[in-house]
Amino acid sequence: MKRRFAAVIPAVAMAALAIPMVTAAPATAHAACGTGAADADGGAWNANRANGANMRSGSSTGCGINGIAYSSSKLDYHCYTVGNDGYSWTYVRNDSASPDTFGWIRDDLLSDGGSYVAC
């Protein structure tokens, strides 16, 4: 009995160590300036409550502005990430701009909270 128990302990210990390593990685990472994202969401909303929300080149107010989304803009959500500021950001295509404009908008500026699909 002691031998069988002694053989099980290392296996259980290894499994316990592996679990935190798998779950410790963040689901979404900050998008550096100049970073886009694939259209994983597939949803489109006309739901921008902020009249004049900046569409940025990354998930940070320190990144350049690619365009502006107005309350009348039709936005195609691609996915979201969490910026270094702790806010979630959605990568969008502004179908109302000509040509289509892409960029990151902080989710608290979108009336429906942005995308629910992680990048």
N, C-alpha and C positions, 0 to 999 in steps of 0.2 A: 504494500500500500504506500509506503513512504517513497519508493522509487517512482511510482506512477505520479504521485503528487509533486515530487521534485521535478519531474519532466514537464509538468503542466505549468509550473510557476514561471519559467522563462518565457513561454509562449504567451501567457496572459500579460506579463510585464511588457513584452514587445508590442502587443496589441494596444495596451493602454498608452504607450508612448507614441504610437502611430496616430491615434485618434486626434490629439491636439494639433499635430502637424498638418493634418488634412483640413481641419476646421479653422485653423488660425489664419489662413490666407483670406484677405478681403474679397468679397464677391465682385466688387467693381473698383477699379483703380482710377485715380485722377487722370484726365486726358491732358497731356502736355499741349502747349500752344502749337498750332499747326496740325493737330491730330483730328481726323474724322472718324466715322464709325459706319459699319454696314447697317443696312435696314433690317434689323432683327425684329422690330415691333410690328410693322405692317399696318399700324393704325394711323389714321389722319383725323385731326380735329381742327376746328376753327375756334380755338379756346384760349386765346391769349388775352388775359385781362389787363395787362400793362400796355398802355398805348406808347409804344416806342421802346420795347425791350431790345437791348443789344444782343445780337447773335455773335458770339465770340469764337475765336479760332481754337480755343481750348476751354476746359472747365475751370476758369479762373478769371476774375475781373482784371488781372494783369495781362491777359492775352488780348491781342488786337481784335477789332470789331470788323466782322465780315459783312454785316448788314443790320437792318432793324426790322423787327416784327411789330406790326401794328395790330390793334384790336380786330381789324377786318382781315388780317392775314390768314390764309389757309396753310396750316403747318402739318407736315408729314413727320411724325415722330419715328426715330430710328431706334434709340435705346437710351438708357441713362447711366451715369456714373456718379461717383461722389468726389467732389473737388477737394483740394487741400484745405479749403475753408470750412469743410464739414457739411456743406449744402449739397443736395443732389442737383445734377444738371442733365438736361435732355438734349441730345443731338437731333437737330431738326433740318428739314428742307422746307424753305419758304416757297410754296408753289405760287404765291401771289406776286413774288418779285420777278423781274425780267432782266436777265435770265434767272432761273432758280438759284436761290442763295442758300448755302449750308452754314450751320454754326451751332454753338452750344448756348442754351438759355437756361438760367437758373430756374429750377422748378417752382419756386415760390412766386415767380412772375407769370406762371401759367395757371389759369383758373381751374384746370382739372388736375393740377399737380404734375403734369408731364407724363413721360413714358413709365410703364411698370415693368419693362423688360430690361434687364441688365445687359450692358455691353460685353 
